[in-house]
Amino acid sequence: MSRATKRKHVVRELLEERVRPADRQTVVRVLGTPGNNLHEVETPEGTRFLVSMPPRFRKHVWIKRGDFLLVDPIPEGVKVKAEMSLVLLPPHVRSLQRQGLW
């Protein structure tokens, strides 16, 4: 599969996916990107930690400061405590607000 085709599939998956966070998942806000596919995030309670970006998002989805993510916790993580599962786009945020989950 070419890079363009893979990017198309990843972006389509992001746009078509209906957001319904699981019990363990958390919505966080990106504070910065220190490098190596890691992102510093903050929870609504104010806790800060690092999140890893899975290979399917690398080079296909760009994340910047202020974006919102849906993350899955990593129980054995010391510095990196979660892995990104979804980048929340504005339509996803509106959907979560309408559902009363935001």
Short mmCIF file of the C-alpha atoms (twelve columns), coordinates in Angstrom:
data_MODEL
# 
_entry.id   MODEL 
# 
loop_
_atom_site.group_PDB 
_atom_site.id 
_atom_site.type_symbol 
_atom_site.label_atom_id 
_atom_site.label_alt_id 
_atom_site.label_comp_id 
_atom_site.label_asym_id 
_atom_site.label_seq_id 
_atom_site.Cartn_x 
_atom_site.Cartn_y 
_atom_site.Cartn_z 
_atom_site.pdbx_PDB_model_num 
ATOM 1   C CA . MET A 1   0.000   0.000  0.000  1 
ATOM 2   C CA . SER A 2   1.412   3.374  -0.965 1 
ATOM 3   C CA . ARG A 3   1.841   6.204  1.547  1 
ATOM 4   C CA . ALA A 4   -0.937  8.235  -0.078 1 
ATOM 5   C CA . THR A 5   -3.372  5.332  0.069  1 
ATOM 6   C CA . LYS A 6   -2.525  4.611  3.695  1 
ATOM 7   C CA . ARG A 7   -2.985  8.284  4.621  1 
ATOM 8   C CA . LYS A 8   -6.343  8.306  2.851  1 
ATOM 9   C CA . HIS A 9   -7.525  5.292  4.855  1 
ATOM 10  C CA . VAL A 10  -6.318  6.699  8.188  1 
ATOM 11  C CA . VAL A 11  -7.990  10.069 7.570  1 
ATOM 12  C CA . ARG A 12  -11.223 8.431  6.399  1 
ATOM 13  C CA . GLU A 13  -11.249 6.291  9.532  1 
ATOM 14  C CA . LEU A 14  -10.818 9.414  11.679 1 
ATOM 15  C CA . LEU A 15  -13.628 11.285 9.950  1 
ATOM 16  C CA . GLU A 16  -16.158 8.450  9.865  1 
ATOM 17  C CA . GLU A 17  -15.599 7.085  13.347 1 
ATOM 18  C CA . ARG A 18  -18.364 7.768  15.868 1 
ATOM 19  C CA . VAL A 19  -16.939 8.804  19.205 1 
ATOM 20  C CA . ARG A 20  -18.110 6.987  22.312 1 
ATOM 21  C CA . PRO A 21  -15.353 6.814  24.953 1 
ATOM 22  C CA . ALA A 22  -14.944 3.486  26.741 1 
ATOM 23  C CA . ASP A 23  -14.809 3.280  30.533 1 
ATOM 24  C CA . ARG A 24  -11.022 3.440  30.734 1 
ATOM 25  C CA . GLN A 25  -10.519 6.083  28.036 1 
ATOM 26  C CA . THR A 26  -9.893  9.730  28.880 1 
ATOM 27  C CA . VAL A 27  -10.180 12.972 26.919 1 
ATOM 28  C CA . VAL A 28  -7.001  15.064 27.245 1 
ATOM 29  C CA . ARG A 29  -5.631  18.309 25.796 1 
ATOM 30  C CA . VAL A 30  -2.216  18.481 24.115 1 
ATOM 31  C CA . LEU A 31  0.240   20.880 25.771 1 
ATOM 32  C CA . GLY A 32  3.303   20.211 23.632 1 
ATOM 33  C CA . THR A 33  5.344   17.719 21.668 1 
ATOM 34  C CA . PRO A 34  8.764   16.936 23.176 1 
ATOM 35  C CA . GLY A 35  9.633   14.573 20.281 1 
ATOM 36  C CA . ASN A 36  9.956   10.862 19.463 1 
ATOM 37  C CA . ASN A 37  6.207   10.609 18.778 1 
ATOM 38  C CA . LEU A 38  5.437   11.623 22.355 1 
ATOM 39  C CA . HIS A 39  2.999   14.343 23.371 1 
ATOM 40  C CA . GLU A 40  2.646   16.078 26.724 1 
ATOM 41  C CA . VAL A 41  -1.030  16.205 27.705 1 
ATOM 42  C CA . GLU A 42  -3.222  17.431 30.540 1 
ATOM 43  C CA . THR A 43  -6.383  15.826 31.920 1 
ATOM 44  C CA . PRO A 44  -9.419  17.861 33.033 1 
ATOM 45  C CA . GLU A 45  -8.244  17.355 36.646 1 
ATOM 46  C CA . GLY A 46  -4.895  19.023 35.836 1 
ATOM 47  C CA . THR A 47  -2.648  15.937 35.768 1 
ATOM 48  C CA . ARG A 48  0.158   16.130 33.203 1 
ATOM 49  C CA . PHE A 49  1.854   13.143 31.570 1 
ATOM 50  C CA . LEU A 50  3.244   11.845 28.263 1 
ATOM 51  C CA . VAL A 51  1.233   9.999  25.612 1 
ATOM 52  C CA . SER A 52  2.700   7.865  22.822 1 
ATOM 53  C CA . MET A 53  1.499   8.031  19.239 1 
ATOM 54  C CA . PRO A 54  0.811   4.624  17.640 1 
ATOM 55  C CA . PRO A 55  2.442   3.849  14.279 1 
ATOM 56  C CA . ARG A 56  -0.839  4.098  12.348 1 
ATOM 57  C CA . PHE A 57  -1.008  7.868  13.069 1 
ATOM 58  C CA . ARG A 58  2.666   8.666  12.431 1 
ATOM 59  C CA . LYS A 59  3.311   10.702 9.268  1 
ATOM 60  C CA . HIS A 60  -0.444  10.712 8.534  1 
ATOM 61  C CA . VAL A 61  -2.066  12.858 11.207 1 
ATOM 62  C CA . TRP A 62  -0.600  16.098 12.551 1 
ATOM 63  C CA . ILE A 63  -1.191  17.035 16.176 1 
ATOM 64  C CA . LYS A 64  -0.546  20.479 17.585 1 
ATOM 65  C CA . ARG A 65  -0.882  22.282 20.899 1 
ATOM 66  C CA . GLY A 66  -4.499  22.682 21.997 1 
ATOM 67  C CA . ASP A 67  -5.838  19.614 20.170 1 
ATOM 68  C CA . PHE A 68  -7.908  17.072 22.069 1 
ATOM 69  C CA . LEU A 69  -7.181  13.344 22.143 1 
ATOM 70  C CA . LEU A 70  -8.889  10.214 23.364 1 
ATOM 71  C CA . VAL A 71  -6.288  8.069  25.154 1 
ATOM 72  C CA . ASP A 72  -6.067  4.554  26.594 1 
ATOM 73  C CA . PRO A 73  -4.054  4.207  29.832 1 
ATOM 74  C CA . ILE A 74  -0.930  2.033  29.945 1 
ATOM 75  C CA . PRO A 75  -0.815  0.357  33.380 1 
ATOM 76  C CA . GLU A 76  2.939   -0.313 33.378 1 
ATOM 77  C CA . GLY A 77  3.833   3.201  32.203 1 
ATOM 78  C CA . VAL A 78  6.076   5.366  34.373 1 
ATOM 79  C CA . LYS A 79  6.705   8.426  32.206 1 
ATOM 80  C CA . VAL A 80  4.495   7.485  29.262 1 
ATOM 81  C CA . LYS A 81  1.168   6.720  30.921 1 
ATOM 82  C CA . ALA A 82  -1.170  6.382  27.917 1 
ATOM 83  C CA . GLU A 83  -1.428  5.668  24.207 1 
ATOM 84  C CA . MET A 84  -3.399  7.783  21.786 1 
ATOM 85  C CA . SER A 85  -6.481  6.044  20.378 1 
ATOM 86  C CA . LEU A 86  -8.205  8.900  18.518 1 
ATOM 87  C CA . VAL A 87  -7.595  12.522 17.586 1 
ATOM 88  C CA . LEU A 88  -10.771 14.441 18.384 1 
ATOM 89  C CA . LEU A 89  -11.754 16.745 15.540 1 
ATOM 90  C CA . PRO A 90  -14.309 19.582 15.975 1 
ATOM 91  C CA . PRO A 91  -17.225 17.380 14.789 1 
ATOM 92  C CA . HIS A 92  -16.237 14.759 17.394 1 
ATOM 93  C CA . VAL A 93  -16.182 17.418 20.137 1 
ATOM 94  C CA . ARG A 94  -19.640 18.685 19.132 1 
ATOM 95  C CA . SER A 95  -20.950 15.110 19.131 1 
ATOM 96  C CA . LEU A 96  -19.583 14.506 22.644 1 
ATOM 97  C CA . GLN A 97  -21.126 17.775 23.858 1 
ATOM 98  C CA . ARG A 98  -24.535 16.798 22.466 1 
ATOM 99  C CA . GLN A 99  -24.275 13.399 24.183 1 
ATOM 100 C CA . GLY A 100 -23.430 15.099 27.487 1 
ATOM 101 C CA . LEU A 101 -20.033 13.379 27.716 1 
ATOM 102 C CA . TRP A 102 -17.903 16.515 27.396 1 
# 
